[in-house]
Amino acid sequence: MAHFAELNSDNIVQRVIVVGNADCLDSDGDESEAIGIAFCQGIFGSDTIWKQTSYNRNMRGIFAGRGCTYDASVDKFFSPRPFSSWILDKATGKWNAPVAQPSNENYTRAWEWDEDNRRWNQTTE
């Protein structure tokens, strides 16, 4: 089975569908993303945009899900931004707060991001 993510015009994933292996094979019996995309467009319309994604993360970073973003410059999917102030590190695929999270050496409390004040607060849990 192959997985394909439908993108909107802003490269945001709208949905992910499963396509049978037989619907992605070329004349030599090899899997082809282009054939899988053509299959998806045949069902959902020729104006739809599709990218293959891998459940096993064999391609394009993470497994795409609704709300993820596809970045063509690095050919990867990225998870949704957790907070508007956070910055994406495209090399690692991780979102980082504008202020580093303090270390928690005794592990008795967790840290929680306060977007309004753009700082980390310790929780009482």
PyMOL commands that set and color helices and strands:
alter all, ss='L'
color gray80, all
select helices_A, chain A and resi 21-24+33-44
alter helices_A, ss='H'
color red, helices_A
select strands_A, chain A and resi 2-7+13-19+49-53+69-71+76-78+87-89+94-96+111-114+119-122
alter strands_A, ss='S'
color yellow, strands_A
deselect
rebuild
show_as cartoon
